Amino acid sequence: MNSRRAVRIDIAKILEILPHRYPFVMVDRVTEIVPQKSIRGHKMVSYNEPWVQGHFPGHPIMPGVLVIEALAQIGGILAYASEPFDSTNSLMYFLGIDKAKFRHTVSPGDKLDLWVEVVHHRTNVWKLRGEATVEGTLCAQGELLASIVDRDV
């Protein structure tokens, strides 16, 4: 029986799990994990991020593809927490997205809350469903497909 458990995975541990580095790390903290089921965490959206200057000047909003990337990254952390893999030998690749919808803008200063659940998992392939919200307002959602693969050495 999996029960909800509050956890606190900080950026140092996130950097051990994910291969991404600045400016492409889109998860700042994980707050809850139910292995094989779901994960919650967030990204603090900052005015100092590289996309702010060009998307859109005078009224910056976080690109929707980066919101989806944040969901994919936290989904990778869920896969790792569910079935730990050696991140020096394996990577989780984002394979596709279905049913993506962008409902509300995300701006610098927002706390982007991320929630992802497992829809289906077989061997190294994960199908996930995720939502990104700001203060309870749905900003983006979609179904993600990802696979854990060996790194090319």
Residue, then its C-alpha position, 0 to 999 in steps of 0.5 A: m500500500n502506497s501512502r502519501r509521504a511528504v519529502r523534501i528533495d532539494i536542488a542538490k539531490i535533483l541535480e544528482i538525478l537529472p542530467h540537466r544544468y543551468p539554465f535548463v533545470m526546471v524543478d527547484r524542489v520536490t515536496e511529495i512522492v508516492p513511488q509508482k503513483s505521483i509526485r509534487g514539487h515546484k519551480m520558482v520562476s525568476y526574472n533572471e531567467p534567460w527567456v525573460q528578455g525575449h518572451f515577451p519584452g515588457h510582458p514576460i511569460m514563461p514559454g509553454v514548452l518550458v512549463i511542459e519540460a518542467l513536468a517532464q523533469i519532475g516525471g523523471i524524478l518520479a521514475y527515479a524514485s519509483e525504480p532507482f537507476d544509475s544516473t551515471n549510466s542511464l538517462m530518461y528521454f522525453l519521447g512525446i506529449d499528447k493532450a497538451k493544453f495551455r490554460h493560463t500564463v506563468s510570469p516571473g515571480d510565480k511559484l509554478d506547482l508541478w504534479v505528475e501521476v503515473v498512467h502506465h509503466r512497463t519495463n523502461v517506458w513511462k506514460l505520465r499525466g501532469e498539471a502545472t498550476v500557479e496559486g491553484t490556477l491551472c496553467a498547463q496540462g498534458e500526457l507525457l511519454a518517456s523512456i529510460v535508456d542507457r547513456d552512450v559512453 
